[in-house]
């Protein structure tokens, strides 16, 4: 029945003159604690399927529902103390998200999104499994902020990204410091999952499609101090790998590669790939240098980035890392064209220029 209502509501405006009563009924069912969670999830999914035509033509109904759910979410998240209350927070958040995703991305929408993000992050402390709650926050918030003008959502976006970066750091440290191989492996897997969420927040499919890539890139490269800058620095430094052939470092190494790829993709999205190589060239910390160099070489013109990433200081560790990388690129460039492709000659030429500089 709910699916049929959603199908009707997504059509022409005013096809459901009693929409308010229908919505109240659906929301009531979705928030009923006796309802199976799978069924409640299906109800909220159908609420979202009402679509743009319905919600934007029935502004009074939408605004009233958003106002009521927004107040409920803030109240419940502030008082959440156990898993049962956290589940209630999630249920209300799903209903609110279902409506908000179909409304215009204006200043009022951004303010509601900011409170939405704050409420979910606040409830995390009461969650029985915080790592699972991070998944919930990611799922609900990333779609909600997508499509908005970055200037309106910069603060909630930053808080979400900071939380996911912190999750990577926490799980990486827990994986290394665990007292058993089983616990270590568990945290390493969670670290990899969190790194995947970070990559989504930094990708063109995420909220940065509406702008802001250059600003976030600056934070990730430590050129503009902020909470995101601090969180990204802690994150990359928590993924220093001692032995990539030994667990948990093998799994953590994959998480580190995800983070480096995400930074390279962010630089491409910002149309400023050279900034990553520049950050490497001025890095004074050997681990930071190695990370930025790795990210810089993931650009489509990686060999040219190698030239730009040459250290601008006398840090021996940085120069050792650069020389090892240059040697690796040279060996790759020397492979037959049929196996390496047409880019081999360009890489070899770029390397020769770098060694002559």
Residue, then its C-alpha position, 0 to 999 in steps of 0.5 A: x500500500x505504501x508503495x502504491x501511495x508513493x507511486x501516486x504521489x510522485x505524479x502530478x501535483x494535487x493528485x493526493x488531496x489528503x496527503x497530510x493524513x497519508x504522510x502522518x500515517x506512514x511516519x507513524x508506522x515507520x516510528x512505531x517501536x513495535x514495527x520490524x526494522x526492515x519494514x520500517x526501513x521500507x516505509x521510509x524508502x517509500x516516503x522518499x519515493x514521493x519525489x520532487x513533484x509531490x513534496x515541492x508542490x505540497x510545501x505546507x505539508x513538507x515544511x510542517x513535517x520537516x519542522x516536527x521531525x527536526x524538533x523530534x530528532x534534536x530532542x531524542x539525540x540530546x537525551x539518547x543514553x542507550x541503544x534503544x534510544x539510538x535506534x529511535x534517533x535513526x528512525x526519525x533521521x531516516x524519515x526526515x532525510x526522506x523528505x529533505x532529499x526532495x526539497x530545494x537546496x536553499x539556506x533553510x535546507x542547509x540549516x536543517x541539514x546542519x542540525x541533522x548532522x549535529x544530532x547524529x554525531x551527538x547520538x554516537x556516544x550512546x551507540x552500542x557499536x559506534x563503528x556501525x553508527x558511523x555507517x548510518x551517519x555516512x549513509x544518511x548525511x552524504x546523500x542529504x548534503x549532495x547537490x547543495x551549494x558548498x558555501x551553505x553546507x561547508x560546516x556540516x560537511x566538514x563535521x561529517x568528513x572529520x568524523x569519518x577521518x577520525x574513525x580511520x585513525x581510531x581503527x588504525x591505532x586499535x589494529x596496531x595496539x590490539x592484544x590479539x590477532x583476531x581483534x587486530x584484524x577486526x579493527x584493520x577491516x573497520x579501518x579499511x571500511x572507514x577509508x572507503x567512506x572518506x573516499x566517498x566524501x572526497x569524490x565527485x559523486x559526493x557533496x563536493x560536486x556542488x563546489x568546495x573541492x579546492x577548499x577541502x584540498x587545501x585543508x588536506x594538504x595542511x595549507x589551510x588549518x582547520x579541524x579537517x586539516x588536523x583530522x586528515x593529518x592524524x589519519x594519514x600518520x596513523x597509517x604508517x606501515x611497518x611491514x606491508x606483508x604482515x597483518x594488520x599492516x597488509x590491510x592497513x596498507x590498503x586503507x592507506x592506498x584508498x586515502x592516497x587515491x582519494x586525495x589524488x581524485x580530490x586534486x583532480x576534481x579541484x583541477x589542481x593536481x600539481x598542489x599535491x606534488x608541491x605539498x610533497x616537495x615542501x614536507x619536512x616529515x618523512x611519513x608525510x612526504x611519502x604519503x603526498x608523493x604516493x598521492x601525487x604519482x596517482x595523477x594521470x601525469x604522474x611522472x611529471x608530478x615526480x619532478x615537481x615532488x622533488x624535496x626542496x630541503x635537505x631531508x635525507x629520508x625524503x631524498x631517499x624516498x624520492x630516489x627509490x621512487x624515481x628508480x621504480x619509475x625508471x624500471x617501469x619506463x624501461x619495460x617494452x611498449x607492448x606491456x607498458x603502453x604508450x605512456x612509457x616513453x613520456x615517463x622515461x623522458x620526464x624522469x631523465x629531466x628530473x635527474x638532470x635538474 
